[in-house]
Every structure is written in structure tokens, then in C-alpha cells.
Amino acid sequence: MLKFGLIIIGDEILSGKRTDKHMSKVIEILASRGLELNYANYVGDDPVRITAVLKAAFESGDVVFSTGGIGATPDDHTRQCAAKALGVDLALHPRGAELIRERMMDVAREGGQPYEPERDDNKHRLNMAVFPTGAELIPNPYNKIAGFSVGRVHFVPGFPVMAWPMMEWVLDTHYSEYFNKTAYAEQSVIVQGSMEATLTPLMEQLEAQFAGIKVFSLPSVDHPNYGRHIELGVKGVPEQVAKAYPAMLEGLKTLGSTLLDELKR
């Protein structure tokens, strides 16, 4: 099974100037196709750290989306760091440059101005099509300025209005054979009067007994309805969840736990 990762790049996220919207949307995009997000990394505008994170992504074999930092301002480092992580040169992508020129012509026409390709700012914009050698384009339906892919690592802008449809295009174009390949189920129950340490042996027993499931524990100390409690559940292959969940309930009853609402996803 493929694993899916997300890298979110930008000082503005870590400083709190902007709130990340990507992770929850990526989870939604993947889930609608029967897939799930396995991990996420937040990275500031630090070239050394970005290069290290991207190198790990390239080496992982996972499908990884990287958002942000692919522009052409001094604080945009992602394209350069991707090339360094791969050990390849940067080069102007011919079709990427063509799309940027088309965009500049569109903007000039809409503003009633002539298109001036030799103007300094227009020449500078072509840097947004300078990608690691061998990169493939990801079309941008919003403004034509493409993202890029190298292997299974896919680079899109930080703007959600651009990034999300570009991610969907990548999935639908390159990974549709993996959609809905593994059905998924999740069942849990609200437990009061137990501590996680008390429940741990039961959790370990369930994971050892039922292949294809994971047991999760989500404690809360101030829930408006349940107060202090633990949401304990199993998730994974539906057939195994159907067996593991009743076994979990029996184990909880043996421990004398107080069980409240049952949840199913």
C-alpha cells in the first residue's frame, strides 16, 4: 500500500501569521478516494531544513505533497532545495515558461496594456518555471503557473485555491489505481473511570490478536458532555474491526470500566 505524506513550508504558518488549512483538506481529499494521510511535516523558510525534509521525502518512496515556497521571491527556497536534495541542476522548463508567458499576456490584455516580455519583472517571473532537471508539470487551473513533480513528490503553491485542485489532479492522474483498494472502518466507545495505563494491556492484546487493526486511545479532561474520559477504539480492515471491537468491549467490561456512547465511522 502507498503511504501519503504532506510537507507544509513557510515561516508564516509557524509564526501564526497564517493558519494552516492544508492538512484537514488533504485528509478530506484523500479520504474521498479511499486513501489516508500517514504523516505531515511543518517546515519554516530554512533552506537547510527544507533540503533535509525533501531528501527524506524523495528517499521514502511515499506519495508526498509539498506546499509553499515555489515562487520566485527571496524567501522562496523550495525549488532550489528540491534540486539540492536530488543532486541535480535547476533548469527552465520550456512548457512551464510558455504557460507563464501566456499568463502574462492574459494579464496585460485584461488590463488593456501591451505585453512586454523583456521588461525586468516579466523576465523575473520566468524563474517560477525553473525546476529540478527532469521535473514534470502539475497544471494550475487558477492562473496557469504550474507546479512540478519529481517521482512521487509533488510541489504545489501555498495558496489553497491553487494547491487543492492541483493535488486532486495529481491523485486522479497518477494514483487512481490505488483508490478504494482497502476498505476502512473505525469503531470506538467513550470510557469513564479508567486510566490509559490500565487500558494499555488490553490494547496490546487486541493488536496482537487481530491482524490489520490499530487500537487508539484519545483522552480528554474537559469535554462538555463526558467530562474526563477516554475514547477507546479500533480501526482498520472492516472484517477485523468487526471482530476486534466486541472483544474490546468485553475486555473493558472485565476491567469494570464505565462505557458511554459508542461511535462508528
C-alpha positions in Angstrom: 0.0 0.0 0.0 1.2 3.5 -0.8 1.7 5.9 2.1 0.9 9.6 1.7 2.7 12.5 3.3 2.3 16.2 3.5 5.0 18.9 3.8 3.8 22.4 4.6 6.5 25.1 4.1 6.5 28.7 5.3 7.5 30.9 8.3 4.0 32.4 8.2 2.5 29.1 9.4 5.0 28.6 12.3 4.7 32.2 13.4 0.9 32.1 13.4 0.5 34.9 10.8 -1.5 32.4 8.8 -3.4 29.3 9.9 -2.7 26.1 8.1 -5.7 24.9 6.1 -3.9 22.3 4.0 -3.8 19.3 6.4 -7.5 19.0 7.1 -8.3 19.4 3.3 -5.7 16.9 2.3 -7.2 14.4 4.7 -10.6 15.1 3.1 -9.3 14.8 -0.5 -7.5 11.5 0.3 -10.5 10.1 2.2 -12.9 10.8 -0.7 -10.7 8.4 -2.7 -10.3 5.7 -0.1 -6.9 6.9 1.0 -5.4 8.3 4.2 -2.7 10.7 5.2 0.0 9.0 7.1 2.2 11.9 8.2 2.7 15.7 7.9 5.7 18.0 8.5 5.7 21.7 9.1 8.9 23.5 8.0 9.9 27.2 8.1 11.8 29.0 5.4 15.1 27.5 6.4 16.9 26.0 3.3 19.0 23.5 5.2 15.9 22.1 7.0 13.8 22.1 3.8 16.5 20.3 1.9 16.7 17.6 4.6 13.0 17.1 4.7 12.7 16.9 0.9 15.6 14.5 0.7 13.8 12.2 3.2 10.6 12.5 1.1 12.4 11.6 -2.2 14.0 8.6 -0.5 10.8 7.3 1.2 9.0 6.1 -1.9 5.9 7.6 -0.5 3.5 10.0 -2.3 4.3 13.3 -0.7 2.7 16.7 -1.4 4.8 19.8 -0.6 3.0 23.1 -0.4 4.6 26.6 -0.5 7.9 28.2 -1.3 7.8 27.6 -5.1 7.5 31.3 -6.0 10.4 33.5 -7.1 10.9 35.9 -4.1 14.0 35.7 -1.8 12.1 33.8 0.8 11.0 31.0 -1.6 13.5 28.2 -1.4 11.6 25.0 -2.3 12.6 24.7 -5.9 16.3 25.2 -5.1 16.2 22.8 -2.1 14.5 20.1 -4.1 17.3 20.2 -6.7 19.9 20.1 -4.0 18.2 17.2 -2.3 18.1 15.3 -5.6 21.7 16.3 -6.5 20.6 17.7 -9.9 20.7 21.1 -11.5 17.9 23.6 -11.9 16.7 24.4 -15.4 14.0 26.4 -17.1 11.1 24.1 -18.1 10.1 25.1 -21.6 6.4 24.3 -21.2 6.3 25.9 -17.8 7.9 29.1 -19.2 5.4 29.1 -22.0 2.5 28.9 -19.6 3.9 31.8 -17.6 4.2 33.9 -20.8 0.6 33.0 -21.6 -0.4 34.2 -18.1 1.5 37.5 -18.5 -0.2 38.1 -21.9 -3.6 37.4 -20.3 -2.9 39.9 -17.5 -1.7 42.5 -20.0 -4.7 42.1 -22.2 -7.2 42.2 -19.3 -5.5 45.4 -18.1 -5.6 47.0 -21.6 -1.8 47.1 -21.6 0.8 45.8 -24.1 2.7 42.6 -23.2 6.4 43.5 -22.7 8.4 40.2 -22.5 11.7 42.0 -22.0 10.5 44.0 -19.0 12.5 43.1 -15.9 9.5 42.0 -13.8 8.2 39.8 -16.7 11.6 38.2 -17.1 11.9 37.6 -13.4 8.5 35.8 -13.4 10.0 33.1 -15.6 12.0 31.9 -12.6 8.8 30.3 -11.4 9.4 27.7 -14.2 12.9 26.9 -13.1 12.6 23.4 -11.7 14.9 20.5 -10.9 16.1 18.8 -14.1 13.6 16.1 -15.1 10.6 17.6 -13.3 7.2 17.1 -14.8 4.5 19.8 -14.6 1.4 20.0 -12.5 -1.2 22.2 -14.2 -2.6 25.1 -12.3 -6.2 25.8 -13.3 -6.2 29.1 -11.4 -3.5 31.1 -13.1 -1.6 28.7 -15.4 1.6 28.9 -13.3 2.5 25.3 -12.9 3.7 23.3 -10.0 6.0 20.3 -10.6 6.6 16.7 -9.7 9.8 14.6 -9.3 8.9 11.0 -8.9 6.2 10.7 -6.2 7.0 14.1 -4.6 4.6 16.8 -5.8 5.2 20.5 -5.4 2.2 23.0 -5.4 1.8 26.6 -4.3 0.9 27.5 -0.7 -2.4 29.1 -1.8 -5.3 26.7 -1.2 -7.3 27.9 -4.2 -4.4 26.7 -6.4 -3.0 23.8 -4.3 -6.1 21.8 -3.7 -7.3 21.3 -7.3 -3.6 20.6 -8.3 -3.4 17.9 -5.6 -6.6 16.4 -6.9 -5.3 16.4 -10.4 -2.2 14.6 -9.3 -4.1 11.9 -7.5 -6.7 11.4 -10.3 -4.0 11.3 -13.0 -1.3 9.3 -11.3 -2.8 7.2 -8.5 -6.3 6.3 -9.4 -5.4 2.6 -9.4 -5.0 2.8 -5.7 -8.4 4.4 -5.0 -10.6 2.5 -2.6 -8.3 -0.5 -2.7 -8.6 -1.1 1.0 -11.9 -0.6 2.8 -11.6 1.1 6.2 -13.7 1.1 9.3 -13.5 2.6 12.8 -15.4 1.9 16.0 -14.9 3.4 19.4 -16.6 3.9 22.8 -16.4 6.6 25.4 -14.8 5.1 28.6 -15.1 6.7 32.0 -13.4 5.6 35.2 -10.3 4.2 33.6 -6.7 5.4 33.1 -4.7 4.8 29.9 -2.1 2.8 31.9 -4.9 0.4 32.9 -6.1 0.0 29.4 -2.7 -0.5 27.7 -2.5 -4.3 28.3 -5.9 -4.7 26.6 -4.8 -2.5 23.7 -1.7 -4.5 23.2 -3.6 -7.8 23.4 -6.1 -6.6 20.7 -3.4 -5.6 18.3 -1.6 -8.9 18.8 -4.8 -10.9 18.3 -6.3 -9.2 15.3 -4.1 -8.5 12.3 -4.9 -5.4 10.2 -6.2 -3.3 13.0 -4.9 -0.5 15.2 -6.1 0.4 18.7 -6.3 4.1 19.6 -6.8 6.0 22.8 -7.9 9.6 22.8 -8.1 11.0 26.4 -9.9 14.2 27.3 -10.0 16.1 30.6 -12.7 18.8 29.9 -15.2 17.5 27.4 -18.5 19.5 27.8 -20.6 16.3 27.8 -18.4 13.5 29.0 -16.0 15.3 31.3 -12.8 13.4 31.9 -12.9 10.3 29.7 -11.0 8.2 27.1 -12.3 7.5 23.6 -11.0 3.9 23.0 -11.4 2.3 19.6 -10.2 0.1 16.9 -9.7 1.0 13.2 -8.6 -0.8 10.1 -9.8 -3.6 7.9 -13.6 -3.8 8.3 -13.7 -7.6 8.8 -11.1 -7.4 11.6 -12.7 -4.4 13.2 -16.0 -6.3 13.4 -14.2 -9.0 15.4 -11.9 -6.8 17.5 -14.5 -4.3 18.6 -16.7 -6.8 20.5 -13.6 -8.3 22.0 -12.5 -4.8 23.2 -15.9 -4.2 24.8 -15.7 -7.5 26.7 -12.2 -6.6 27.9 -13.5 -3.2 29.1 -16.3 -4.8 31.0 -13.9 -7.2 32.6 -11.9 -4.2 33.8 -15.0 -2.7 35.3 -14.9 0.4 33.1 -18.0 2.6 32.7 -19.0 2.7 29.0 -21.0 5.5 27.5 -21.7 6.4 23.8 -20.4 4.1 21.0 -19.1 5.8 17.9 -18.8 4.4 14.4 -17.1 5.9 11.3 
